[in-house]
Amino acid sequence: MAPQGGKMLIREQKSNRKAQSRVLDLPEFNVVIFAYMLNFIWEFWQVPFFGDMATAAHWEAIKFCTRATAGDVGIMLVAFWIVSIAVKSRTWVRNPGPRNVVGFVSVGVVITILFEWLATNVLDRWVYAESMPTLPILGTGLIPLVQWVLIPPLVLWFVRRQLT
């Protein structure tokens, strides 16, 4: 017969596992995890397209890319929540239809165009290298836009696989 303390410990462990499982099953948690992993890689790949990044001190470049990734994750969460509000369900990500995917990607593209314009034209947060192709009129970098066309569908694919 197990001592009373042992039974309480087992119940507490089961309760902790249930709480962890609830967190792991949150669509937002999965969006954050997969958005972070994919965008972090992208941020480093696009370093040559930003002025002074290729020659920046290693640690400074890592910090810059990490902050950019955090911003990407924030954009991805906003896009997720906007689609969730539009379809009145946070579980749309378990079986996203074409309209959901287009909405998710579109929100990210619009926010990215706005942020890139602000960062390069108003706030002087960064500059594009000569190698960065840009959109006419707005001057937004094409590489950050491609990021928001390619990565969000991949995030949705990973999240769907994780949650179903």
Secondary structure, DSSP 8 states (H G I E B T S, - for coil): ---HHHHHHHHHHHHHHHHHHHHHT-HHHHHHHHHHHHHHHHHHHTGGGBTTTTTS-HHHHHHHHHHHHHHHHHHHHHHHHHHHHHHT-GGGGGS--HHHHHHHHHHHHHHHHHHHHIIIIIS----B-TT--B-TTT--BHHHHHHHHHHHHHHHHHHHHHH-
